[in-house]
Amino acid sequence: MLTLTSTSTVSYEVKSTFLFISVLEFAVGFLTNGFIFLVNFWDIVKRQPLNNCDRVLLCLSINRLLLHGLLFLSALQLTHFQKMKEPLNRNYQAITMLWMIANQANLWLATCLSLLYCSKLIRFSHTFLICLARWVSRKISQMLLGIIFCSCICTIICVSDFFSRLHFTVTTVLFVNNNTRLNWQITDLNLFYSFLFCYLWSVPPFLLFLVSSWMLTVSLGRHMRTMKVHTRDSRDPSLEAHIKALKSLVSFFCFFVLSFCAALISMPLLFLWRNKIGMMVCVGIMAACPSGHAAILISSNAKLRRAVTTVLLWAQSSLKVRADHKADPRTLC
């Protein structure tokens, strides 16, 4: 029979390793998503118009900076403050709820990006689909504002409901297999129900994302068949745009599924088994996904690649000037 065990204490070496990995993931995530934010924000400062893709990437970078910050705070809570034998503290519950809302917004923003790719790259033949693609291109700014507004409303509702229930500390005792005792608090159950609600609400945007990605894949196959018949040139701008768009969408799908599985596994680890090592592994996986997709977005976007090249050339020239300055004998006097 399966016995539920609780790994409530971990060694100092495990905590130190997990904290080091968390700091590294936070630094990489802050660097990649911060770079996307700064490139697009600098265009705003210079009063250069942002296209729809840049607007979505700007919102995605801000959202993922928030995700990385919340996951890093969650890592700090796990290593220093939260004891698994005790009920979940208020700070850890608040961080978890805010992460669920931010992750929900992340999925909606990625869905907007996939719909935008479809409206720009696919050549529709049906009148309704042509009108729908034009509508998506025109309304992308309103869609982004709607996502931000709904996320703010959900944050206010969840946080107010969370703090209004803190004074209810009734403990329910459950018995499993006549020999395992689990102490559940009402606040733990509320957090669990919030998790279920968030992921059930993730079904519509995820289905939209899958449909748009499938349509883009079909369009790519049709375009490649057309190229084989009419041309021998392998360097086609439309083909390269299709491939780059699919690269970013497929990578997001893989990272999202990986993060979803880690979050799903973390629920019984947190509420049933109180396993801190398992929670650390899940948090580490969830923190690696946003930075990984950000790196792929940078490699797939021409504007961001040019910015990376500019930064690297500037750094190389700065190092060369510094080396020449140190090698100059007149500077040693």
N, C-alpha and C positions, 0 to 999 in steps of 0.2 A: 504494500500500500504506500501511496505517496504521503510523505510526512512534510508538513510545512515547517521550515526552519527559519530562524531569524538571525541574520548576521548583523548585529547592531553595533559592534565595535570592530574597527579595523586598525591595523598597525600604523605606526608613524611613517614607515617607508611607503606604504600604499597611499596614504594621504598626501605625502609630499610628491609622489609621482603623479597622482591625479591632479594636484594643484599646478604642477609644472606644465602638464599637458593642457590644462584649462587656460593658463596664461598664454601658452603658445598659440592655441586656437583662437583666443580672443585677439591676440596681436595680429595674426594672419587675417582674421575676419575684419578687424578694424582697418587694416592696411588696404585690403582689396575693395571692400565696400566704401571705405572712406575715399579711396582714389576715384571710384565711379561718381561719388557725390561731388567731390571737389571739381572734377572736370566739367560736369554739367552745371554746377553752381557758378563756376567761373564764367561760363557763357552767359549766365543770367546777369552777373555783375557787369560784364562787358556789353550788356543789352543786346546780345545776339539771340535771335529767336530759337527756341528748342522745338525740334520736331516731336511727333507723337512718341516715337521710340525712346528718345532721350528723356521725355517726361516720365514714362513708365520706369525707365532705369533709375531715374532720380528718386522716385518714390520707393522703388525696390531697395535701393541702397540705404535710404533712411530707415526703412522698416527692418532691414537686416542688421544695421548697427544697433537698433533697439533689441533685436533678438539676441545678438551676441552679448550685449550688456546684461540682459536678464539671465541668460544661461551662465554667465560668469558669476553673477550674484548667487544663482542656484548652487554653483560649485562651491562657493565660499560658505554657503549655509550648510551644505553637506559635510564639509571638512571641519568646520569650526563650531557651528551652533546647533544644528539639528541632531538630536539623539533619537535613534530609531525606536527605542523602547518607549519613548514618551510620545504624546500626541503631537501632531504637526504644529509648529509654532506659527504665529500670525504672519511673520515676515515671509516664511517659506511658502505659505498658502497664497499670499498676495503676489509673490513673484511668479508662482506657477499659473495663477489665473491670468496675469498680464501676458505671460508667454503664450498661453493658449489663444488669446485674442490677437496678439501680434502674428502668430503663426497662421491664423485664419486669414488675416489681411495679406500675408505673404502669398498664400494660395490664390486669392482673388487677383492680386497684382500680376502673378505669373499667368493667370488665365487671360487677363487683359492683354498681356504681351503676345500670347498665342493667337488671340483673336485679331490683334493688329497685324501679325505676320500673315494671317490668312487673307485679310482684306487688302494687303499690299501685294502679295505674291501670287495668289491664285487668280486665274482668269476664269471667272464664272460665265456660264452661258444662260442660266435661268434668270429671268427678270427679278424675281424676288430676292435671289442670292446677291445679285448685283446691287440692288437697293440696300440690302442688309450690310454688305461690305462698305458701301459709301456711308451708311449711318454710323457704323463702328468707327470709321476714320474721322468723322466729324464730331462724334460724341465722346472721344476717348478722354478728354479733359474732364467732362462731367462725370464719367465713370470713375475716374481717379478721385475726384472730390467726393463722390458718393461712398467710395470705399473708406476714405479717411473719416467722413462724417459718421458712417455706421460703426467704424471701429471706436471712435470717441464715445459714441452713445453706449455701445456695449461695455466699454471700460467703466464709464460712470455707473451704469446699472449694476454691473458685477461687483464693483468695489463697494458701492453703497449697500448692496444686499449682503456682501461678505461681512462688512463691519456691523451691520444691524443684527447679524446672527452670532456674533462673537460671545454674547452673554449666555447663549445656550450651550452648556457644557455637559449635557446629559450623556452618560456613557452607557452603551449597549454592550452586553457581554454575549458573545456567540461561542458555541461549542462545536468543534469539528472533530469527527472520529472519536468522540468521547475522551480525548486526551490532549487536544490543542485548544488553547484559550486565546481568543483574539479580542482585544479591546478597541472598539470603534467609537469615535466621537461623531456627533452630529455634523460638526464642521468638516470632518473627513468625508462624510457621505455627500455633503453639499459640493465639495471639490470634485468628487468622483462623478456626480451628476452633471456638473459643469463641463467636465472633460467629455462625457458622452454627448452632450448637446453640441459642443463645438465640433466634434468630429462627424456627427450626423449632419450638421449644417455645412460641412465641407463637401458633402456629396454633390450638390449642384455645380459648384465651380470646378470640381475635379472632373465631372462628366463633360462639361463644356471644354475643359482643357484637352481631354482625350479625343473628343470629336474634332476639334480644330487641328490637333496634331495629326489625326488620321487623314483629314482632308488635305493637309499639307504634304503628307507622305504620298497620297494618291496623285496630287498635282506634280510632285517631283518625278514619279514614275512615268506619268503621261508626257512630261516635258523631255525626259531622257529618251523616250521612244520617238518623239518628234525630232529630236536632234540626230538620232541615228539615221533617220530617213532623209532629212533635208540638209544636213551639214556634217562636216568632219571635224570642225573646230571644237576642241574640248574645253577651251576657255570661254565659257558663256557667262555673262554677268547674272542672268536669271538663275542659271544652274547653281552658281556659287552662292547666291543669296538664299536659294532653297536649302542648300546643304548647311550653311551657317545657321539658318533659323532652326532647322531640325536638330542640329547639334546642341543648341541651347535648350530646346524644348525636351529632347530625350534626356539630356543630362539633368534637367530639373525633375523630370519624372523619376529617374533613378534615385536622386537625392531625396525627393519627397517621400517615396515609398520606404527608403531606408530610415528616414527620420520618423515616419509614421509607425513603422514596426518597432523602433526603439521606444517611442512614446507609449505605444500599446503595451509593450512588455513592462514598461516602468510602472504601470498602474497596479498590477498585482504585487510587484516587488515593493511598492510603496505602501499600499493599503493592507495587503494580506501577509506577506512574508517579512516585511520590514528589513529588507536586505540592502544594506548600504553599498556594498561593493557592486552589486547589480545595478543600483541606481547610478553610481559613478560611471559605469560603462555606458549606460543609456544616455546620460547627459553628455558624455564625451562624443558619442556618435551624433547626437542632435546638434552639437556645436560645430562639428566638422562640415555639415551639409551646406549651410549658407555660404561659407567662404569658398567651398569647392565650386559651387555654381557661379559665384561672382568671378572667379578666375576664368571660367569658361566663357562667361559673358564678355569679359575684357578681350579674350583672344578672338571672339567672333565679331566684335564691333570695330569697324575701321577707325572711327573717331577715337576710341579708347586705345587702340593699338598705336595710333600716331602719337597720342599723349604719352604712352609708355616709352616709345622710341625717343621722344623729346626729353623726357626725364632721364633716361639712360645716357643719352648723349651729353646732357648737362652735367650729370654726375661724373662721367668719364673725363670731360674737359676740366672739371674742377679738380679731380684727382691728379690730372696731368700737370695743371698749373701749380698745384701744391708740391708735387714731386720736383718740378723744375725749380721752384723757389727754394726747396731744401738743398738741391744739388748745386745751386749757384754759390760759388765761393764768397762772393761779396756779402751774402746774407749771413755768413758765419762769423763775420768780423763784428 
